[in-house]
Amino acid sequence: MWTSAQVPEDSNRPLNPRQAAAPQPGRHRKPMTAPKTQKDKASKRKKVLFTVLTVVILLGILVTAAYFIKQLIDSKYFFCKSSVKFIPIDKACDGENDCRGGEDEITCVASFTVNTTFPVRLTTGRQVLQVYSQGQGWRSVCSDNWTEQNTKTACEQLGYTSKPRSTSVPVNTLVSSLKNGRFTAIKPGITNTPIHQATIDHSVCKSGSVVSLACSDCGEVGTLGRIVGGTDAFIEDWPWQVSLQQGGHHTCGGSLVSPRWVVTAAHCFTGSKKELSRWRVVSGRTYIGTLGGSYVDRIILNGDYDPVRNDYDIALMRLSRPITVGESRKPVCLPPNAFGLLASTSMAVTGWGYLEENGKVSPSLQKAFIPLIDQAKCSSPSLYGSAITQRMICAGLLKGGVDACQGDSGGPLVYLTSSRWHLIGVVSWGVGCALGEKPGVYCNVEEMLNWIHTVVEVQNTK
């Protein structure tokens, strides 16, 4: 059935009417504001920058103050970590346990006496390698069967690891004592065995030559004191020179002989100077400074050191970490045995010591060139007489005027060969500074080589 469609009524209402928004009290349209000008932005940046700069300055002041407070405390007290207390620094390393577990007696200066012969050495200016055995004595090592690995092994025994190299020296060019001496050679196929245990004796060298070693690039400088009567120096020309500082104050000099070992004088560690944490080794600086420096984990005095006569006046310091070798930090070479230096040979002495007797430390490194004095002359009644022992050498002008002085103690007396500087002496003692007929007295490093090599070998295993 058909039905009629219903037609919707006309309406003026929209199809999707919006709900009328009820007015809410407190809500108003934001007023229009002008954009910020460049001047306002710059002013805000300045305020932020000023605030940051102020904070940085305050932090710097706090850090600096904390550093100097720590330096002051360290100079007066030793901190016992185990028992969490401070004790006067003079009680550290005094032979009595003042901290729990004897903590204050552990990190102290030690002494070491050598009763054996170190079995490897270099001799004469030709740097000829020799080995020692109880029954046969010293024998020069032939070039027969010698390899690059043998070179590395021998240099490691001598305490060097940087750029070791060897050359062959014809036997007929040696001094008579070596030319007619005993010989030995490496057993075929031996590489990593210690050199003195890897040889077999020979009456002559089949190769007709012996081994000469250069175990590192020690003693080389890029160019070519107080030192009373000296002149200003640059550390790049004397890169082995270091400052030994206690409580932030320069106390003695010293010489880098490897990236981790410093040779200095035993008398630098007398009295209350035996606690290791108080010492820093500052290297690589022309102008003496107190910030930074290397920590020390060993100080070894020669066990025969006699503080009354200043005999055997030598010590070794081991740095906690090796220094980074560079233009301003580089070891000096130890001398070979029987170097054969003659009287009047020119030597160089460097340091930051007093510029005059009873004066003050020099702010910049000083150098002076002085002649070696004949041993017989130095031990004559007109100079020092019986006070001079075999472990001492003298250098300086007999008329006076140039000399090492207080603060130079432990520093280097060095000699230049064709291309390398060698450590000949360690500043030890003297009467006054730069006085006539009273030259400087130095510990004779050549006489101490056996002790130096033995200490380094023993301590490097710890």
C-alpha positions in Angstrom: 0.0 0.0 0.0 1.3 3.3 -0.9 1.5 5.9 2.0 2.2 9.5 1.8 5.8 10.7 2.9 6.1 13.0 5.8 7.8 16.2 5.1 9.9 17.7 7.9 8.9 21.1 9.2 10.9 24.1 8.3 13.5 25.1 10.9 16.1 27.9 11.1 18.3 25.9 13.6 21.7 24.8 12.4 22.3 21.1 11.8 25.2 20.9 14.4 24.5 23.6 16.9 27.4 24.6 19.3 27.0 24.6 22.9 26.9 28.1 24.2 30.0 28.8 26.4 29.1 29.9 29.8 31.0 32.9 30.8 33.8 32.1 33.4 34.9 34.7 35.8 38.6 35.6 36.1 39.6 34.7 32.5 40.6 37.6 30.3 42.3 38.0 27.0 46.1 38.6 27.3 47.1 42.1 26.4 49.3 42.5 23.4 53.0 43.1 24.3 55.9 44.5 22.3 58.6 41.9 21.3 61.9 42.0 23.3 64.6 44.2 21.8 68.2 43.2 21.1 69.3 45.4 23.9 67.2 43.4 26.4 68.5 40.1 25.1 72.2 41.3 25.4 71.5 42.5 28.9 70.2 39.0 29.8 73.2 37.3 28.3 75.5 39.6 30.2 73.8 38.7 33.5 74.1 34.9 32.7 77.7 35.4 31.8 78.5 37.4 34.9 76.8 34.7 37.1 78.8 31.9 35.4 82.0 33.9 35.7 81.4 34.6 39.4 80.7 30.9 40.1 83.9 29.9 38.2 86.0 32.4 40.2 84.6 31.3 43.5 85.2 27.7 42.6 88.8 28.6 41.6 89.3 30.4 44.9 87.9 27.4 46.9 90.1 24.9 45.0 93.2 27.0 45.4 92.4 27.5 49.1 91.8 23.8 49.5 95.2 23.0 47.8 97.2 25.3 50.1 95.3 24.1 53.2 96.2 20.5 52.2 99.8 21.5 51.6 99.9 23.1 55.0 98.4 20.1 56.7 100.6 17.7 54.8 103.7 19.7 55.9 102.7 19.3 59.6 100.8 16.1 59.9 100.6 12.5 58.7 97.1 11.1 58.2 96.5 7.6 59.4 93.8 6.2 57.1 93.3 3.0 59.1 92.6 4.8 62.4 91.3 8.0 60.8 93.5 10.4 62.7 96.4 12.9 62.3 99.8 12.5 63.9 102.7 15.0 63.8 104.8 14.5 60.7 107.9 14.0 62.9 106.3 10.8 64.3 106.1 9.2 60.8 109.0 7.0 60.0 110.6 7.4 63.4 110.7 3.6 64.0 107.6 3.5 66.2 104.1 2.5 65.2 101.8 5.5 65.9 99.1 4.4 63.4 97.1 1.2 63.5 99.0 -1.5 61.8 102.2 0.6 61.6 100.8 2.5 58.6 103.1 5.5 59.4 106.2 3.2 59.2 105.4 1.6 55.8 105.8 4.4 53.3 109.3 5.5 54.3 112.8 5.9 53.0 114.6 2.6 52.9 118.3 1.7 52.5 119.9 -1.0 50.4 123.4 -2.4 50.5 124.9 -4.4 47.6 127.0 -7.4 48.5 127.1 -8.9 45.0 128.4 -7.9 41.6 125.8 -6.9 39.0 126.6 -9.3 36.2 126.2 -7.0 33.2 128.0 -3.7 32.4 129.2 -1.4 29.6 132.9 -0.4 29.7 135.0 2.4 28.2 133.9 5.1 25.9 133.2 2.4 23.3 130.3 1.1 25.4 131.6 -2.5 25.2 129.2 -5.1 26.7 130.7 -7.3 29.4 129.3 -10.1 31.6 130.5 -11.4 34.9 130.7 -14.8 36.6 132.2 -15.7 40.0 134.9 -17.9 38.5 135.8 -16.1 35.3 135.4 -12.4 36.2 134.6 -9.9 33.5 134.5 -11.0 29.8 133.7 -9.0 26.7 130.8 -10.3 24.6 131.7 -11.3 21.0 129.4 -10.3 18.2 129.2 -14.0 17.2 125.5 -15.2 17.0 124.3 -11.8 18.4 120.7 -11.0 17.6 118.4 -8.0 17.9 116.5 -9.8 20.7 119.8 -10.2 22.6 120.2 -6.5 22.4 116.8 -5.9 23.9 117.4 -8.5 26.7 120.8 -7.0 27.6 119.4 -3.4 27.7 116.5 -4.5 29.9 118.9 -6.0 32.3 120.6 -2.6 32.5 117.3 -0.9 33.1 116.7 0.6 29.7 113.9 -0.2 27.3 113.8 2.8 24.9 115.3 2.3 21.4 117.9 -0.3 22.2 120.5 -0.9 19.5 123.9 -2.5 19.1 126.9 -2.2 16.9 130.1 -4.3 16.4 133.5 -3.0 17.4 136.6 -4.7 15.9 138.7 -6.2 18.7 141.9 -4.8 17.3 140.6 -1.2 17.8 140.0 -1.7 21.6 142.3 -0.6 24.4 144.9 -3.2 25.3 143.2 -4.3 28.4 140.1 -5.3 26.4 142.0 -6.5 23.3 143.9 -9.0 25.3 141.2 -9.8 27.8 138.8 -12.7 28.0 135.8 -13.2 25.7 132.5 -14.9 25.7 129.7 -15.4 23.1 126.0 -16.1 23.0 125.1 -19.7 22.6 123.4 -20.3 19.3 119.6 -20.0 19.4 119.5 -18.3 22.8 117.3 -15.1 22.8 115.4 -14.3 26.0 117.8 -15.8 28.6 119.6 -13.2 30.7 122.8 -12.4 28.9 125.2 -13.5 31.6 123.5 -16.9 31.7 123.4 -17.3 27.9 127.1 -17.2 27.0 129.9 -19.6 26.6 133.6 -18.6 27.0 135.9 -18.2 24.0 139.6 -17.5 23.7 139.0 -15.3 20.7 136.0 -13.9 18.9 135.3 -15.7 15.6 133.7 -12.6 14.2 136.7 -10.5 15.2 134.4 -8.0 16.9 132.6 -7.4 20.2 129.2 -6.0 21.0 128.7 -2.2 21.8 125.4 -1.2 23.2 123.4 2.0 23.1 120.3 1.2 25.1 118.2 4.4 24.8 118.2 7.9 23.4 119.3 9.2 26.8 121.4 12.3 27.1 120.4 13.8 23.7 119.2 17.4 23.6 117.7 19.4 20.7 120.2 22.3 20.9 123.3 23.5 21.9 124.2 28.1 37.8 123.0 28.2 41.9 125.0 27.6 40.9 127.1 30.5 42.0 128.6 32.4 39.1 126.4 30.5 36.6 124.0 31.8 33.9 120.4 31.2 33.1 119.6 27.9 31.5 116.6 26.3 29.7 115.2 23.0 30.7 115.1 21.8 27.1 118.9 21.8 27.1 119.0 19.9 30.5 115.8 17.9 30.4 117.0 15.3 33.0 117.1 18.0 35.7 114.3 17.7 38.3 113.4 19.5 41.5 112.7 17.4 44.6 110.1 19.2 46.7 108.9 18.5 50.2 105.8 20.2 51.3 105.7 22.4 48.2 109.3 23.7 48.7 112.3 23.0 46.6 114.7 20.9 48.7 117.2 19.2 46.3 118.0 18.6 42.7 118.0 15.2 40.9 118.6 13.6 37.5 116.2 11.4 35.5 118.2 8.3 34.5 115.1 6.5 33.1 111.4 7.5 32.8 110.8 6.2 36.3 114.0 6.6 38.2 115.8 9.6 39.6 119.3 9.7 41.0 120.0 12.2 43.8 121.9 12.6 47.1 121.3 10.5 50.2 121.8 13.5 52.5 118.6 15.1 51.0 116.6 12.7 53.2 118.0 13.3 56.7 116.0 14.2 59.8 112.2 14.3 59.3 112.3 13.9 55.5 111.7 10.2 55.4 108.0 10.0 54.7 107.3 9.3 51.0 104.0 11.1 50.6 105.6 14.4 51.4 107.8 14.3 48.3 107.1 15.4 44.7 109.4 15.3 41.7 108.8 18.3 39.5 110.2 17.9 36.0 110.1 19.7 32.6 110.3 23.3 34.0 112.9 26.1 33.6 111.2 28.2 36.2 110.8 26.4 39.5 107.2 25.9 40.5 105.3 24.0 43.3 102.2 22.8 41.5 101.9 19.3 40.1 104.8 17.0 40.1 105.2 13.2 40.2 104.4 11.1 43.3 107.1 8.8 44.6 106.6 5.2 45.7 110.3 4.3 46.6 113.2 6.2 48.0 116.3 4.0 48.4 119.4 5.3 50.1 122.8 3.6 49.7 123.1 1.3 52.7 126.8 2.4 53.2 125.9 6.1 53.3 128.0 7.8 56.0 126.4 11.1 57.1 129.5 12.2 59.0 131.9 11.8 56.0 129.2 12.2 53.3 130.6 8.9 51.8 128.3 6.9 49.5 126.1 10.0 49.2 123.7 8.7 46.7 120.0 7.7 46.6 117.4 6.5 44.0 113.8 7.7 43.9 111.2 5.7 41.9 108.2 7.6 40.5 104.8 6.2 41.0 104.3 6.5 37.2 106.9 6.9 34.5 107.2 10.4 33.1 106.3 11.0 29.4 109.6 11.5 27.6 109.7 14.7 25.5 111.8 17.7 24.7 111.8 19.0 28.2 111.8 15.6 30.0 114.4 13.1 29.0 116.9 10.8 30.9 120.6 11.4 31.1 122.9 8.5 30.3 124.7 6.7 33.1 128.5 6.6 32.3 130.1 3.3 31.3 132.7 1.7 33.5 136.3 3.0 33.0 135.1 6.1 31.2 138.6 7.5 31.6 137.9 11.2 31.9 141.0 13.3 32.4 141.6 16.2 34.8 140.5 19.6 33.4 137.8 18.0 31.3 134.9 20.5 31.1 131.8 19.5 33.1 128.4 21.1 33.4 126.5 21.5 36.7 122.8 22.7 36.8 120.3 23.6 39.5 118.0 26.1 41.3 120.2 26.4 44.3 121.3 29.5 46.2 122.8 32.3 44.0 125.2 33.0 46.8 126.2 31.5 50.1 123.4 31.9 52.7 121.3 33.5 49.9 118.0 32.2 48.4 116.9 29.7 45.8 117.1 30.9 42.2 113.6 31.1 40.5 115.1 29.9 37.2 117.4 27.1 36.3 121.1 27.9 36.3 124.1 26.3 34.6 127.8 26.6 34.9 130.8 24.9 33.2 133.6 23.8 35.5 136.7 21.6 35.1 137.2 18.2 36.6 139.9 18.2 39.2 142.5 15.5 39.5 141.7 13.1 42.4 145.3 13.3 43.8 145.0 17.1 43.8 141.6 17.2 45.5 142.8 14.8 48.2 146.0 16.8 48.8 146.5 18.6 52.2 146.0 22.0 50.4 142.4 21.1 49.5 140.4 18.4 51.3 143.0 15.8 52.3 141.7 12.5 53.6 138.1 13.7 53.5 138.0 12.6 49.8 137.2 8.9 49.3 137.1 6.8 46.2 133.4 7.5 46.0 134.0 11.2 45.5 135.2 13.4 42.7 135.9 17.2 42.7 135.1 19.8 40.1 135.4 23.6 40.0 137.7 26.5 39.8 140.5 26.5 42.4 140.4 30.3 42.4 136.7 30.1 43.3 133.8 32.1 41.8 131.8 29.3 40.3 130.3 26.4 42.3 127.2 24.5 43.3 125.5 25.7 46.5 122.7 24.9 48.9 119.7 23.7 47.0 121.8 22.2 44.3 122.4 19.0 46.3 121.5 15.8 44.5 121.7 17.6 41.1 123.7 16.5 38.1 127.3 17.0 37.1 127.4 16.0 33.4 129.8 15.5 30.6 129.2 15.7 26.9 130.6 13.1 24.5 130.2 13.5 20.8 126.4 13.4 21.0 125.3 12.4 24.5 125.4 13.8 28.1 126.5 11.4 30.8 125.9 11.7 34.5 129.4 11.8 36.1 128.6 13.2 39.6 125.9 14.0 42.1 126.2 17.3 44.0 127.2 16.2 47.5 129.2 18.7 49.7 131.8 21.4 49.9 133.1 24.1 52.2 131.1 27.3 51.6 130.1 28.2 48.1 132.5 29.2 45.3 135.4 29.7 47.8 139.0 29.6 46.6 140.8 26.2 47.2 137.4 24.7 48.2 135.9 23.2 45.0 132.6 21.3 44.9 132.6 17.6 45.9 130.4 15.2 44.0 129.4 11.5 44.5 131.3 9.5 41.8 128.5 7.9 39.8 130.9 5.5 38.0 131.7 4.0 41.4 128.0 3.6 42.2 127.0 1.8 38.9 126.9 -1.6 40.5 124.6 -0.3 43.3 122.3 1.6 40.8 121.8 -1.3 38.5 121.2 -3.7 41.3 118.6 -1.5 43.1 116.7 -0.9 39.8 116.6 -4.6 39.0 115.5 -5.6 42.5 112.8 -2.8 42.9 111.4 -3.3 39.4 110.4 -6.8 40.5 108.3 -5.4 43.4 
